[in-house]
Amino acid sequence: METWLDSIQRCFRSDGVLYTRHAREEMKQEEFGRILEQEVHEAVLCGEVIEEYPDDEPYPSRLIYGQTRSSRPLHVLCAYEPDDQMAIVITVYQPDPSKWIDWQRRRKS
């Protein structure tokens, strides 16, 4: 049976991805340097789910951690729209090392 992450990765392989306006803005204005779609693609295809948000509307979302081919760590918040079988990229950012342990666990404040 296909997992949620399998469904998202299938969408990325078949060009079934929708970027929100917010995601596009975050990618352009990322404090560690602009994030390209190709980098998001690379990170998601090798990524893993590190947080789940089952109550998000209109679709539950999950935070994926992955690295680009150049080893850039990225967090990609995605939702899956089952009717159209689309991955929806809600936001993308390079995690701040002062806020994340190994890019996967939030530091206690």
C-alpha positions in Angstrom: 0.0 0.0 0.0 1.3 3.5 -0.9 2.2 5.7 2.1 1.5 9.4 2.2 5.1 10.1 1.4 5.0 7.7 -1.5 2.0 9.7 -2.9 3.9 13.0 -2.5 7.0 11.6 -4.1 5.0 10.2 -7.0 3.5 13.6 -7.5 7.0 15.2 -7.7 8.1 12.5 -10.2 5.1 13.1 -12.4 5.0 16.9 -12.2 1.8 16.9 -10.1 2.9 19.7 -7.8 1.2 23.0 -6.9 3.2 25.7 -5.1 1.3 28.1 -3.0 2.0 31.8 -3.3 3.4 31.7 0.2 5.8 28.9 -0.8 7.0 30.9 -3.8 7.7 34.0 -1.7 9.5 32.0 0.9 11.7 30.3 -1.8 12.6 33.8 -3.2 13.3 35.4 0.1 15.0 32.6 2.0 17.5 34.1 4.4 20.2 31.5 3.5 19.7 32.1 -0.3 17.1 31.6 -2.9 15.6 28.0 -3.1 15.0 26.6 -6.6 12.2 24.2 -7.6 14.9 21.6 -8.5 16.2 21.8 -5.0 12.7 21.2 -3.5 12.3 18.3 -5.9 15.6 16.7 -4.8 14.9 17.2 -1.1 11.4 15.7 -1.3 12.5 12.6 -3.4 15.1 11.7 -0.7 13.1 13.1 2.2 11.4 11.8 5.3 8.4 13.0 7.3 9.5 14.7 10.6 6.3 16.3 11.8 2.6 15.7 11.1 -0.2 18.3 11.2 -3.4 16.1 10.9 -5.8 19.0 11.8 -4.6 21.4 9.0 -7.3 22.5 6.6 -8.4 21.9 3.9 -5.9 18.9 3.9 -3.7 17.5 6.6 0.0 18.4 6.0 3.4 17.0 6.9 6.8 18.5 7.2 9.4 16.7 5.1 13.1 17.0 5.7 15.5 16.3 2.9 18.7 17.3 1.3 19.6 18.5 -2.1 22.3 16.9 -4.2 24.6 19.6 -2.9 23.7 18.6 0.7 21.6 21.7 1.4 19.0 20.8 4.1 15.4 21.8 3.3 12.1 21.6 5.1 9.1 21.3 2.8 5.6 21.5 4.2 3.3 19.6 2.0 -0.3 18.5 1.8 -1.8 15.8 -0.5 -5.0 16.5 -2.5 -6.3 13.0 -3.2 -9.0 13.9 -5.8 -6.6 15.4 -8.3 -3.6 13.5 -6.9 -1.6 16.7 -6.4 1.1 17.6 -3.9 0.6 21.1 -2.5 3.7 22.8 -1.3 2.7 25.1 1.5 6.1 26.5 2.4 9.8 25.7 1.9 12.7 26.9 3.9 16.3 26.0 4.9 16.1 25.2 8.6 18.0 27.5 11.0 20.6 25.4 12.9 20.0 27.5 16.0 16.4 26.2 16.0 16.8 22.6 14.8 18.9 19.6 16.0 20.2 17.6 13.1 17.6 19.5 11.0 15.0 17.2 12.3 14.1 18.0 15.9 13.1 21.4 17.2 15.4 22.8 19.9 13.7 23.6 23.2 13.3 27.4 23.6 
